[in-house]
Amino acid sequence: MEKRIDIQRIEPKAYEAMLGLEKYLSTSTLDKKLIELIKTRASQINGCAYCIEMHANDALKYGETQRRIFAVSAWWESPLFDEKEKIALKMAEEITLIAKEGLSSETYRKAKENFSDNEIAQIIMVTVTINSWNRIAVSTHQVHED
């Protein structure tokens, strides 16, 4: 893969701003495993191998199972996810694919039934943040180092 620019090095203030979002997310009341599943699923949709690998590994560190990580690409078909997780993953997909329809009224209604307003905001911000990271990593051909 062709080597491209290193945004962290050449635009450190932009990178610091992104890290500010991550600092905010670290205060989230959402389950850490759910956050990593959302990040993994959005990264799958966006084709970001760097972030898929990173967030699958982070999910494992938080106690997520390999089985559920493997199944997250077809969460709607899997009995491994509960209703709240499915709603959060549906939100993440609809927000990631914003040009398609955006966050639908039906999904938002279900989210309101299962999550507090703060949790809904946090799911949105997790999704927004990982989508930004995906776009940075894919655009710059970022490769995950072992």
C-alpha positions in Angstrom: 0.0 0.0 0.0 1.3 3.5 -0.9 2.6 5.5 2.0 0.6 8.7 2.6 0.7 11.7 5.0 0.9 11.4 8.7 -1.8 13.7 10.0 -0.8 13.3 13.6 2.7 14.6 12.7 1.8 17.4 10.2 -1.4 18.6 11.8 -1.1 17.9 15.5 -3.9 20.3 16.5 -6.4 18.4 14.3 -5.2 15.1 15.9 -5.5 16.6 19.4 -9.1 17.6 18.6 -9.9 14.0 17.7 -8.2 12.8 20.9 -10.5 15.2 22.7 -13.5 13.3 21.4 -11.9 10.1 22.6 -11.3 11.6 26.1 -15.0 12.5 26.2 -16.0 9.0 25.1 -13.9 7.6 28.0 -16.4 9.2 30.4 -19.4 7.4 28.7 -21.8 5.5 30.8 -22.3 3.0 28.0 -20.9 -0.5 28.5 -17.3 -0.5 27.2 -18.0 -3.7 25.2 -20.9 -2.1 23.4 -18.8 0.9 22.5 -16.2 -1.4 21.0 -18.9 -3.3 19.1 -20.2 -0.1 17.7 -16.7 1.0 16.7 -16.0 -2.4 15.1 -19.3 -2.4 13.1 -19.0 1.1 11.8 -15.4 0.3 10.8 -16.6 -2.8 8.9 -19.1 -0.7 7.0 -16.4 1.8 6.2 -13.8 -0.8 5.2 -11.3 0.4 7.7 -9.0 -2.6 8.5 -6.9 -0.6 10.9 -9.9 0.3 13.1 -11.5 -3.1 12.8 -8.4 -4.8 14.2 -7.9 -2.1 16.9 -11.5 -2.2 18.2 -11.9 -6.0 18.0 -8.8 -6.3 20.1 -10.1 -3.6 22.5 -13.4 -5.5 22.8 -11.5 -8.6 23.8 -9.6 -6.7 26.5 -13.0 -5.6 27.9 -14.2 -9.2 28.1 -16.1 -9.4 24.8 -16.2 -12.9 23.3 -14.7 -13.8 19.9 -18.0 -15.3 18.9 -19.9 -12.0 19.3 -17.1 -10.0 17.6 -17.3 -12.4 14.6 -21.1 -12.1 14.6 -21.3 -8.3 14.8 -21.1 -8.1 11.0 -24.6 -9.8 10.9 -25.9 -8.7 14.3 -29.5 -8.6 13.1 -29.4 -12.3 12.3 -27.7 -13.3 15.5 -29.3 -14.5 18.7 -26.1 -13.4 20.5 -27.2 -9.8 20.9 -29.9 -8.5 23.1 -32.6 -5.9 22.1 -30.7 -2.9 23.4 -27.5 -4.0 21.7 -29.3 -4.4 18.4 -30.9 -1.0 18.7 -27.4 0.6 19.4 -25.9 -1.3 16.4 -28.8 -0.3 14.2 -28.3 3.3 15.2 -24.6 3.0 14.4 -25.3 1.6 11.0 -27.9 4.2 10.1 -25.7 7.1 11.3 -22.7 5.6 9.4 -24.8 5.3 6.3 -26.3 8.8 6.8 -26.8 9.5 3.1 -29.0 6.5 2.8 -31.8 7.6 5.2 -30.1 8.7 8.3 -31.2 7.8 11.8 -34.8 6.6 11.1 -37.8 7.6 13.1 -38.4 4.0 14.0 -34.9 3.3 15.2 -34.9 6.6 17.2 -38.3 5.6 18.8 -36.9 2.3 19.8 -33.8 4.0 21.2 -35.9 6.3 23.3 -37.7 3.3 24.7 -34.5 1.6 25.7 -31.9 4.3 26.4 -31.8 7.6 28.3 -31.3 10.8 26.3 -27.7 10.9 27.5 -27.1 7.3 26.3 -28.6 8.1 22.9 -26.3 11.1 22.7 -23.3 8.9 23.6 -24.2 6.3 21.0 -24.4 9.1 18.4 -21.0 10.5 19.5 -19.3 7.1 19.5 -20.5 6.6 16.0 -19.6 10.1 14.8 -16.1 9.7 16.3 -15.3 6.3 14.8 -16.6 7.4 11.4 -14.1 10.3 11.6 -11.3 8.0 12.6 -12.2 5.6 9.8 -12.0 8.4 7.3 -8.6 9.5 8.5 -7.2 5.9 8.5 -8.6 4.9 5.1 -7.6 8.2 3.5 -4.0 7.9 4.7 -3.7 4.2 4.3 -3.0 3.8 8.0 -1.7 0.3 8.8 -2.1 -1.4 12.2 1.3 -2.3 13.6 1.8 -5.5 15.6 
